[in-house]
Amino acid sequence: MDIGAAHTLARSFSGDRATFLYSGRFHDEHTARLITLSEEVLAGLGDSQKLRGKLAFVMVEAYQNIVRHRFVVKEEGPLDRGRSLFLLRGIDDGFAVQTVNRMDAGEADALGALMQDLERLDATELKERFLSGLKATTRSERGGAGLGLIEMARRSGQPLLHGLDPLDDRSCRFALCVLLGKAELASLEPWRKELLEVHRIVVENDILVVQHGLPSAGAQEGVLRIVDHDIDDHPESVGVRSVAYLAALEWLEGAGGSGPRGTVLLAAAKNKYEIAISAVLSPAAVEEERQAVERLNGMDAQQRREHYRALLLQHTKGARTPALGLADLARHASGAVEMVIGPEGEGVRISFKVSVR
């Protein structure tokens, strides 16, 4: 994962109330974890109970659409434009659930026609279409009469934004955006261009998970459960991923003395993982963190462990230890701590990256 790319991706989510991105292995076991995550995010942000039910349904249905309908190729790898992506964004007073998925090219025409048809239907007509679909006797091999898309349109109350573009002679890429609450996006091309740019960064950097601004310990715990379970082909590395993720959260909690809303990114690399953290701090706090990075990069592994223990001891005695989380992350790292700094608004954005094995 390029630290500059991580810095850019974090900036793209800076205006969101909360963000969760997933681009690991898509399997059924994550479905229940997404329901828990949606409940924790909404509870932490104080959204209505009515919206909670809608969001949980749309998240699960959008995720299951990927599981059921993705077109898997044997040669698919990290740098594959057809890689699946799931994205939850808290925007304005609502949410956007967005997905990117590779599909069989033979299904593209029928899917495009269905999406255009749904755009023309009002709430009553959508209900009638859903009920008639339930009664239908014919089903595709991997789903039922577009019922999931129809019900997402009903729950949203807004048109389902979508886009289809070919990848090769066998497959196409389907982008979907479902808006809930008072979330508003512009017309098709602006949101699609932004989503596909996020997708490009994710693909090129083999990013598995991104979280931004999650509002509660419960929501962070929900992401940890996903990080813990089978997100790639290396289940033996669960401990490494989890420790790095928790250390990143520790830094966000202590940075600047106020626990800023920041971003954590987890990516895969050859025989290791890379974790990046990004947040907007005051210039003084950024300078403090910059100096801490320089000190850490001048230490060997043993010195980093001793440095962390010394900071932890100071912390238990009540001393201010802003670099504790960074020292915790660095003691698990193999190699130097990479850093990017740049202005953002009235503050300064600082991003770190480390590799862990």
N, C-alpha and C positions, 0 to 999 in steps of 0.2 A: 504494500500500500504506500503510495507516494504521499509524503506528509503535506505537500501542496494541494493534492487532490482532496485529502481529508479536511484540510483547512477550508477549501472551497465548498465542499459538501456541507460542512457544519454551518457556514455562512448562509447557505440556501435555506436552512431550516430555522434561522435565528428569529424570525417573526412568528413562528408557530407557538401555540400554547403548549403543545406536546407533540412528539413525533416518535413513531416506531417503524423501523424498516427491517424487513427480513428477506434474505436471499440465500438461504441455506438449502438443506434438503426439505422437500415438501412431502410430509406424510401425515396421516390422520392423528397421530398422537399430539400434535401441536394444537389441534382444534380446541380442546378443553382449556388449554393454557391461554389461548386468545380470548376466550370468554372471560376468564379471570382477569386478564390484563385490561380488557375493555371496562369491566366493572370498577377496577381500581383507578383507572385513569379518570373516568367520569365522576367517581366519588371524590377524588382528589381535587378535581376542577370545579365541583359543585354544580354539575349539569343536572337537568331534570331526570326523574325516574323514567318518564316516557321516552326520552332520548336514549336512555341506557338500553332498553329492550331493542330499540331499532338498531343501535350501533352494534350490539353483540350479534344480532342476526346477520347484518350486512358483512361484518368482519368474517364471520364463519362461512357464509355463503361465498364471498369473494375468494377466500382461501381454498374452499372446497372446489370451486370452479377450476383453480389451478391444478389441484390434485387430480380431479377427474378428467380434465380435458387437455392437459399439456401434451405436447408431441415430443417424446423423448428420443434422442438419437444417441447411439453408442459413443460417437466421437465428441459429444458435448463436453465442454470443459470450462474453466474459469473465464476465458476470453470469448465467450459465445454470445452473440447478440440475441439469441433466443432464450437466454437464461431467465428463469422466473423470478419475479419480484413482487413483494407485498408491502404496501406502505399505508400507514395510518397517520394522518396529519390533523391536529386540532387547529382550525383556521377560523378566525373571527369568533362568532358564538356558535360554531358548529364543527363538523368534521368532514374530511374527505378521505374515503377509502379508495386507494388506487392500486391497480395491479398491472403487471406486464407478463405475458405468457406466450410461449410458442405453441401454435396450433397446426393441425393438419390443414394443408392448403385446400383440400377437398371440402372442408367445412366452412371455409371463409365466406362464400357467397350466401349460404343459408344464414350464417350468423349476422352478416351485414344487413341482410333483408329483415331479420328479426329485430335488430337494434333500430333500424329506421322505422319499422312498424310501431315499435313501442313508443317512439318519440311522438307519434300522432295521437296516442290514446290518453284520455283523461282518467281520473281516479276510478270512476264507475266502469269504464271500458276495460281498465287493467284488471279490476276484480273479476269481471265476466270472463276475460281471457284466461285468468288464473284458474277459475272454476272449471271452465271447459277443458283446460289442459289436464286437470286432475282426472277428468272423466275419459280422457283420450286413451285409446287402447294401444297406440303405437308409441314406442320410445326409441331413442337412439341407443347405441350400445353403451354410451357413457353418461347418460343423463336422461331427463324427462321433459321433453317439449319446451325447453327454455323456462321452466317454472321458476328456477332460482333467479334468473334475470328479471322476470316479470315481478316477482315478489320484492326484489331489491328496488325496482322502480316504484312499486306501491309504497314501500316504507320510506323511500327518499322523498317522494312528492315532487321531485324535479327530474328532468330528462337525464338518462344515463349517458354521460359523455364517453365516447369511445373512438378508437382509431384502429385500422387494420393496414399493415404494410407487409409485402412479401419479403421473406428471408432467403429462400431458394425455391427450387421447383417442387419441393415437397411440403414446405411449411411456410407459415406466416406469423407475424407478431401481432398480438391483440392487446391493446392498451385500454383500460377501463377506469373510469372515475365515477364514484357514487357520492353525492353530496347529501349531508344530513344536517338538520337544524338550520341555522342561519349562515352556514358556510357559503361563500360565493366565490366562484372562479369566472374568468372571462370565457369567451367562446372556445371552440375546440382546439384550434392550433396553439394558442398560448399555453394552456395547461399541458397539452400533449408534448409540446417542445420542451417544457420544463421537466416533465416526468421522464422523457427519453434521455435528457441530459443527465439526470440523476442515475438512470439505468446505465448509461455509458460509463459513468465514473465507477459505479458498483461493479460492472463487468470487468473493466480494465484493471481494477485493483482487488478483485476477488473479495469484496466486502460481504460479510455474512449478516451482521447485525448493526443497526444504528439506533440509538435512543437519544432523544433530546427533551429536556425540560420535563421529565416525568414527575408528577406532582406529589408522590407519596412513596414511603418505603414499600408499601404493598405493590405499587406499580413496578418499582425497581425489582422487587422479588419476583414478579411475574416474568420480567425479562430474563432474570437469572435462571429461572426454571427452563426457559427456552434455550439459553446458552448451555445449560447443563445436559441437554438431551438431544443427541444425535443430529446436530446441525450440519455435519459433514461426514466424511468417510473415516474419521479418526476418533471413535468413541473413547479410546484410551486416554485422550487428551482433555477430558472434561475438567479435571482438577486444574490444569494450566489455564484454561479459558476462564474458569470461575474465579480463580485467585486474581488474575489480571483485571477482570471486570470489577470485582469488589474494590481493588486498589484504586481503579479509576474513579469509582463513586466516592471513595474516601477523599481523593483530591478535590473533586467538585464540591464536596461538603465543606471543606476547610479553606478553599482558595479565596483570597480576598477577605477572609474573616466572616463571610456572610453566605456561603453556599450558593454561588451564582447558578442560574439556569444554564447548563452547559450541555455538551454533546459528547457521547462516547461511541466509538466506532471499533468494531472487531472484524479483522480480515484474516484470511488464510494466506499462507505463503509456504514455500517448500520446506517441509519438515518443521514448521513452526507457525505461530500465530503472531499477528501484529495488532496492537491496540493503540488507538489514538484518543486524545482528550482535547476538547476545545471549549473555550469560554471567553467572554468579554469581561475584562477587569479594568480597574483604574490603572493609569500609567505607573503609579508607585507600586502597586501589587504586581504588575507585569515585570517590572525591574527586579523585584524581589525574587520572582520565580525564575527569571533569566539567570540571575546569579546562582540560584540553587542548582539549575541545570549544569552550569559550568563547573560547579564543585563536584557534582555527581559524576560528570564525564571525566573528571580527573582521578576518580577512584577505581580500584579494582573490585572484584566481586566481594571479597572479604570486607574491605573497607566500607562498601555500600551497606552490607548487613550490619556492621557495627554502628554506622551512622544512623541507620533506621532505629536501632535499639536505643541509641542515645536520645533521639528525638521523641521516641515513644515514652521514655522515662520522663522527659520534660513535660510531655503532654499529660501524663498521669498526675503530675504535681501541679497542674493548672496553668502551666506556661503556654503562651501563644506559640503554636508550631505550624505556620502556614505551609511549610514544605513537607509535612509528614506524609501526606498521600502520595506525593511525587517520589519521596524516598522509598515508600513501600513498593510502588510500581517499579522503580529502578532496581531494587534488590532482586526482583524476579527476572530482570531483563538480561538478554544476551547481547552485549554491545552497547553502543552509546544511545543516549536519549536525543532524538531529533526534535527540532523546534522551529516554528515559524511564527513571526509576530507581524501584525499589520493593523492599521487604524480601522475602527468601525464605530460609527456614531460618535458619541461623546467619550467612548472608551477605547480600549485596545484589545484586539482579539489575539490570544495566544493559544497555540496548538502544539501538543507534544505527541511523539510516537515512540514506542519501544517494541522490540521483538521479544517474545517469550517462547520457550520450548517445553 
